[in-house]
Amino acid sequence: MERKIDSYLPFILKSINIARIENNTILIGDRRAYPFKKEFVACHSIEEVAVAIETMVTQGGGPMRAAMVGMLFLAGKADRGEIKPSADIFIKAKERLQITRPTNTTMARILEDLVDIICKEIEIGKSLESAVQGYIDNFQKEYEKSYFTMAEIGSGLIEDGDGVLTMCFAETSFILTIALALEQGKNIKVYSPETRPYLQGARLTAPCLMEIGADVTLITDSMCAHVMSQGKIQKYMTAVDIVTSDGWVANKIGTFQNAVTANYHGIPYFPLAIDPDMTRKGRESIIIEERDPEEVKMIRGVPTTRPDMKAYYPAFDIVPPHLISGIITPKGLISAYGLGNVYKNWGKE
């Protein structure tokens, strides 16, 4: 019997709740409001989608889905004659969406693919909306297959009685891993750091894990080393925003310090990477998004310090390969040092 991925996932990770088109409007699930409310932000243009991504309406893997739906929306407008079906319009839309999250190279590559498809369809005068929808449908199908493969690997690494530490909102790859471990009857505990200043761990990860029936404990970002020293953690698992061909991993700020601490305590770190980027090599190839420092000076709009205080906000950090026990990918559990060899035919299969 075919497994339906949505049956394992919490509300905000079901694809229809990440982003969809309804009544000629793009609806993006507002993760800023969760878990207190289940709301959507309405967008009517690519610019509004871009601003929604930049203002953290959606994050993690959400911007990728929102960007694809945004291009679908634009393709529909072109088919209906509401805008001119010009390659330049779609290229500008792609460029605007790509700069919203510079660390998210998977989204950037997908947008490149979509624009290539759209430009070819414009030349031959076919339906742009149908072409984009076909790409999205096929992409979703392949990604769901990859998520199950990764979750099976991840759940196999988790032993009965384990404590598992994560960081930020590891989304489908991690949530599905925990769901399969629970389905296998394993008694596990998950520890979720709060992830300041946007509190994705507190607002997204922990409530989503509760929704699927996991035993989850919320901790502050500064508690990880202490919790590890108490013997409560046996595995460290996160998603990643980018993995280079030689095994450098970038994820939400705080991931690196936890990897260092895990290594000190002999705890293996297994990042989950659905789409390693073979076009990048070394830490210098990773662009770290630096967000407005003002965001560090408040939590959910409430100031936490003086208004004239200096602040700094790199949104991601980078983990070197020697701190990684193995990278969980759709192609298997791979050494960070062997990733390039396994993926050497990336894009040619």
Buried (B, 14 or more C-beta within 10 A) or exposed (E): EEEEBBEBBBBBBBBEBBBBBEEEEBBBBBBBBBBEEEBBBEBEBBEBBBBBBBEBBBBBBBBBBBBBBBBBBBBBBBBEEEBEBEEEBBBEBBEBBBEBBBBBBBBBBBBEEBBEBBBEBBEEEEBBBEBBBEBBEEBBEEBBEBBBBBBBBBBBBBEEEBBBBBBBBBBBBBBBBBBBBBEEEBEBBBBBBBBBBBBBBBBBBBBBBBBBEBEBBBBEBEBBBEBBEEEBBBBBBBBBBBBBBBBBBBBBBBBBBBBBBBBEBEBBBBBBBBBBBBEBBEBEBBBBBEBEEEBBBBBEEEEEEEEEEEEEBEBBBBBBBEBBBBBBBBBEBBBBEBBBEBBEEBEEE
